[in-house]
Amino acid sequence: MGIVGYGDIGQAVGNLEWASKMNIIALRCRTQLSQHEQNQGLKVHGPEQLNKLMAESDYICNALPVTEATFGVINARAIASMKHIAVFVNVGRGKTVDETAHIQALQNKHIRAAGLEVTYNEPTKN
C-alpha cells in the first residue's frame, strides 16, 4: 500500500495495514526512518517520487493536508502512473487531487476503484 502523506493519519493507516501484513510505501518530506519504522520494513519516498509510489502500489491512500505545496499534487500524470488494478482511497483533502483526471481514470477503467471520504468541493450538495 502506498500512503501519500505520512503524518498522524497516514501513520495510523500504515500501522493498521502493517498489522495485516501489507508492505507499506510512504511518501513524506522526511525520508529518514525511525527505529520503529525500520522494524516495520517501511519504505519511504520523498515528494519528488510521487509517480513512482503511485506506479508501485496496488492500493493508494491519500492522507495529505491541503497546502500550497500539496494543492492538486495528485494530478493527471500521477494518476496515469497508477496500475490498472489500483484502488485509490482519499482520506486527506479533496483539493489535493485533480478530480477531473481522477473521474476520467475511473470512467476509462484505468484504475479499478476509489473510496472517497472527501471531494474537491466540500461539503457536497445533495
C-alpha positions as CSV (number, residue, x, y, z in Angstrom):
1,M,0.0,0.0,0.0
2,G,1.2,3.5,-0.9
3,I,0.4,6.2,1.6
4,V,0.7,9.7,0.3
5,G,1.2,11.9,3.4
6,Y,2.7,10.0,6.3
7,G,1.6,12.3,9.2
8,D,-0.6,11.2,12.0
9,I,-3.4,9.9,9.8
10,G,-1.1,8.3,7.3
11,Q,0.8,6.6,10.1
12,A,-2.4,5.3,11.6
13,V,-3.4,3.8,8.3
14,G,0.1,2.4,7.9
15,N,0.0,0.7,11.3
16,L,-3.3,-0.9,10.5
17,E,-2.2,-2.2,7.2
18,W,1.2,-3.3,8.5
19,A,-0.7,-5.4,11.1
20,S,-2.5,-7.1,8.3
21,K,0.9,-7.9,6.7
22,M,0.8,-5.4,3.9
23,N,4.0,-3.8,2.6
24,I,3.9,0.0,3.1
25,I,5.4,2.6,1.0
26,A,5.1,6.1,2.5
27,L,5.5,9.5,0.8
28,R,6.7,12.3,3.0
29,C,9.3,15.1,3.2
30,R,11.5,13.4,5.8
31,T,12.9,10.2,4.3
32,Q,14.9,9.1,7.4
33,L,13.4,6.1,9.2
34,S,12.9,5.8,12.9
35,Q,13.8,2.5,14.6
36,H,10.2,1.5,14.7
37,E,9.8,2.2,11.0
38,Q,12.9,0.2,10.2
39,N,11.5,-2.7,12.3
40,Q,8.3,-2.5,10.3
41,G,10.2,-2.6,7.0
42,L,8.7,0.7,5.9
43,K,9.9,2.1,2.6
44,V,9.8,5.9,2.2
45,H,9.9,8.1,-0.9
46,G,10.4,11.8,-0.9
47,P,7.7,14.1,-2.5
48,E,9.6,14.1,-5.9
49,Q,8.9,10.4,-6.2
50,L,5.1,10.5,-6.1
51,N,4.7,9.0,-9.5
52,K,7.0,6.1,-8.5
53,L,4.9,5.4,-5.4
54,M,1.7,5.5,-7.5
55,A,3.2,3.1,-10.0
56,E,4.4,0.6,-7.3
57,S,1.2,0.4,-5.3
58,D,-1.9,-1.7,-5.6
59,Y,-3.7,0.4,-3.1
60,I,-3.1,4.1,-2.6
61,C,-4.3,6.1,0.4
62,N,-4.0,9.9,0.2
63,A,-3.8,11.5,3.6
64,L,-2.4,14.9,2.6
65,P,-3.5,18.2,4.1
66,V,-4.1,20.9,1.6
67,T,-1.2,23.5,1.4
68,E,0.4,25.5,-1.4
69,A,2.8,22.5,-1.9
70,T,0.0,19.8,-2.0
71,F,-2.8,21.6,-3.9
72,G,-3.5,19.4,-6.9
73,V,-0.4,17.4,-6.4
74,I,-2.2,14.1,-7.3
75,N,-2.5,15.3,-10.9
76,A,-3.3,13.6,-14.2
77,R,0.3,12.5,-14.5
78,A,0.4,10.9,-11.1
79,I,-3.0,9.2,-11.7
80,A,-1.8,7.9,-15.1
81,S,1.2,6.3,-13.3
82,M,-1.2,4.1,-11.3
83,K,-1.7,0.4,-12.1
84,H,-4.9,-0.7,-13.8
85,I,-5.7,-2.8,-10.7
86,A,-5.1,0.1,-8.3
87,V,-7.6,1.3,-5.8
88,F,-7.4,5.0,-4.7
89,V,-8.6,6.0,-1.2
90,N,-8.8,9.6,-0.2
91,V,-8.9,10.4,3.5
92,G,-6.9,13.6,3.1
93,R,-8.2,16.8,1.5
94,G,-10.1,16.8,-1.8
95,K,-8.2,19.7,-3.2
96,T,-5.0,17.7,-3.3
97,V,-6.5,15.6,-6.1
98,D,-7.2,16.6,-9.7
99,E,-10.8,15.4,-9.6
100,T,-11.3,15.6,-13.3
101,A,-8.4,13.4,-14.1
102,H,-9.5,11.0,-11.3
103,I,-13.0,10.7,-12.7
104,Q,-11.7,10.1,-16.2
105,A,-9.4,7.4,-14.9
106,L,-12.4,5.7,-13.3
107,Q,-14.7,6.1,-16.3
108,N,-12.0,4.8,-18.7
109,K,-11.3,1.9,-16.3
110,H,-7.6,3.0,-16.0
111,I,-7.9,2.3,-12.2
112,R,-10.1,-0.3,-10.6
113,A,-11.9,1.7,-7.9
114,A,-11.9,4.6,-5.5
115,G,-13.0,5.2,-1.9
116,L,-13.6,8.9,-1.2
117,E,-14.1,10.3,2.2
118,V,-13.6,13.8,0.8
119,T,-14.1,15.5,-2.5
120,Y,-12.8,18.7,-4.1
121,N,-15.9,20.8,-3.2
122,E,-16.8,20.3,0.5
123,P,-19.5,19.9,1.7
124,T,-21.2,18.2,-1.3
125,K,-24.7,19.3,-2.2
126,N,-27.5,16.7,-2.0
